[in-house]
Amino acid sequence: MNKRSILTSPLPTKALSIRQPWAWLIVQGFKDIENRTWSTKHRGPTLIHASKGITRQEYEDVADFVRNLNRADFLTGNEAAPIVLPALEELQRGGIVGVATITDCVPSWAARVSQWHMEGQFGFQITDAKALPFVPCKGALGFFDVPADVLAALREHA
């Protein structure tokens, strides 16, 4: 599914707010699990909202995590291109940055299903993630309804 087909079909009306650079990693197709302390029954296409808040230390912690993944891939012979995070200042925040499909919620007590799945966390399994044109939008905790004007702006940018 390409960006154009997502925007010409009905847009999802629910979004999930995710801190950067995790949101970037999802919409670029690297991260296939979103970790949460709570479970969800939500399934299907979902807009990805990049929250405004991030500290330099949070960014550096994610960068360290990604460097460790890249190193592990190299050591195990995985020939995937290394993940290169954008600079903190380049990450879009405070709006919709993409869309993805949530296909399942892995229980917190289950074995890890992905290198992105954190032990003891519920894992929202993600497929078909795509970046979309950035549209400013106020976020909220959990899944939230996307305002009609934001959906209209997303369609306009198609």
C-alpha positions as CSV (number, residue, x, y, z in Angstrom):
1,M,0.0,0.0,0.0
2,N,1.5,3.3,-1.0
3,K,1.0,6.8,0.5
4,R,-1.3,7.8,-2.3
5,S,-3.7,4.8,-1.8
6,I,-3.8,5.5,1.9
7,L,-4.8,9.1,1.4
8,T,-7.4,8.3,-1.3
9,S,-9.1,5.6,0.7
10,P,-10.9,6.5,3.9
11,L,-8.4,7.7,6.5
12,P,-8.3,6.1,9.9
13,T,-10.0,8.4,12.5
14,K,-8.0,7.1,15.5
15,A,-4.4,8.0,16.2
16,L,-1.8,6.9,18.7
17,S,0.7,9.5,20.1
18,I,4.3,8.2,20.2
19,R,7.4,10.0,21.3
20,Q,10.1,10.7,18.8
21,P,12.3,9.1,17.5
22,W,10.2,6.0,18.1
23,A,7.4,7.5,15.8
24,W,10.0,8.0,13.1
25,L,11.3,4.5,13.5
26,I,7.7,3.2,13.0
27,V,6.7,5.2,10.0
28,Q,10.0,4.4,8.3
29,G,9.2,0.7,8.6
30,F,12.0,-0.2,11.1
31,K,10.0,-0.7,14.3
32,D,7.3,-3.3,14.2
33,I,6.2,-3.2,17.8
34,E,5.0,-0.3,20.0
35,N,5.5,-1.0,23.7
36,R,2.9,0.0,26.3
37,T,2.1,-0.7,29.9
38,W,-1.5,-1.3,28.9
39,S,-3.3,-3.7,26.5
40,T,-5.6,-2.7,23.7
41,K,-8.3,-4.4,21.6
42,H,-7.8,-1.8,18.9
43,R,-6.9,-3.3,15.5
44,G,-6.6,-1.8,12.1
45,P,-5.2,1.3,10.4
46,T,-4.1,3.9,12.8
47,L,-2.6,7.4,12.3
48,I,0.8,7.9,14.0
49,H,1.1,11.1,16.0
50,A,4.5,12.3,17.1
51,S,4.2,13.9,20.5
52,K,5.9,17.2,21.2
53,G,7.9,16.2,24.2
54,I,11.5,14.8,24.0
55,T,14.6,15.5,25.9
56,R,18.2,15.2,24.6
57,Q,18.7,12.3,27.0
58,E,15.7,10.4,25.7
59,Y,16.9,10.9,22.2
60,E,20.4,9.7,23.1
61,D,18.9,6.6,24.9
62,V,17.1,5.7,21.7
63,A,20.2,6.3,19.6
64,D,22.2,4.0,21.9
65,F,19.4,1.3,21.5
66,V,19.6,1.7,17.7
67,R,23.4,1.5,17.6
68,N,23.2,-1.8,19.6
69,L,20.7,-3.2,17.1
70,N,22.9,-2.2,14.2
71,R,25.9,-3.8,16.0
72,A,23.9,-7.0,16.6
73,D,22.9,-7.1,12.9
74,F,26.5,-6.7,11.8
75,L,27.8,-9.4,14.2
76,T,25.1,-11.9,13.2
77,G,25.7,-11.4,9.5
78,N,22.3,-9.6,8.9
79,E,23.0,-7.5,5.8
80,A,20.2,-5.0,6.4
81,A,21.3,-1.4,6.0
82,P,22.1,0.2,9.3
83,I,19.4,2.5,10.8
84,V,20.5,6.1,10.8
85,L,18.4,8.3,13.0
86,P,17.8,11.9,11.9
87,A,19.2,14.6,14.2
88,L,16.9,15.5,17.1
89,E,16.2,18.9,15.6
90,E,15.1,17.3,12.3
91,L,12.4,15.2,13.9
92,Q,8.8,16.5,13.4
93,R,6.9,16.8,16.6
94,G,3.4,17.8,17.6
95,G,1.5,16.3,14.7
96,I,0.5,13.4,12.4
97,V,3.6,11.8,10.8
98,G,2.3,8.6,9.3
99,V,-0.1,5.7,9.3
100,A,0.3,2.0,10.3
101,T,-1.9,-1.0,10.9
102,I,-2.1,-2.5,14.3
103,T,-2.6,-6.3,13.9
104,D,-2.4,-7.6,17.4
105,C,-1.4,-6.9,21.0
106,V,1.2,-9.3,22.4
107,P,0.6,-9.9,26.2
108,S,3.2,-8.5,28.6
109,W,4.0,-11.9,29.9
110,A,4.6,-13.5,26.4
111,A,8.0,-14.2,25.0
112,R,9.5,-11.3,22.9
113,V,8.3,-11.4,19.3
114,S,10.6,-8.8,17.9
115,Q,13.9,-7.1,18.7
116,W,11.8,-4.0,19.4
117,H,9.6,-5.8,22.0
118,M,10.5,-4.8,25.5
119,E,10.2,-7.5,28.2
120,G,7.2,-7.0,30.5
121,Q,5.5,-4.6,28.1
122,F,2.4,-5.1,25.9
123,G,3.5,-5.1,22.3
124,F,1.2,-3.5,19.7
125,Q,2.2,-5.4,16.5
126,I,2.6,-3.0,13.5
127,T,2.5,-3.6,9.8
128,D,2.2,-1.5,6.6
129,A,3.7,1.6,8.3
130,K,4.1,4.6,6.0
131,A,5.2,8.2,6.5
132,L,2.6,10.9,5.6
133,P,3.0,14.6,5.1
134,F,3.3,16.3,8.5
135,V,0.1,17.9,9.8
136,P,0.1,19.6,13.2
137,C,-2.3,18.1,15.6
138,K,-2.7,18.1,19.4
139,G,-2.1,14.6,20.8
140,A,-3.6,12.8,23.7
141,L,-2.8,9.8,25.9
142,G,-3.9,6.4,24.5
143,F,-5.8,6.2,21.2
144,F,-7.6,9.4,20.4
145,D,-10.0,10.7,17.8
146,V,-8.4,12.8,15.1
147,P,-10.2,16.2,14.5
148,A,-11.9,16.5,11.2
149,D,-9.8,19.5,10.2
150,V,-6.6,17.4,10.6
151,L,-8.1,14.6,8.5
152,A,-9.0,17.2,5.8
153,A,-5.5,18.6,5.9
154,L,-4.0,15.1,5.4
155,R,-6.2,14.6,2.4
156,E,-5.2,18.0,1.0
157,H,-1.5,17.2,1.2
158,A,-2.0,14.0,-0.8
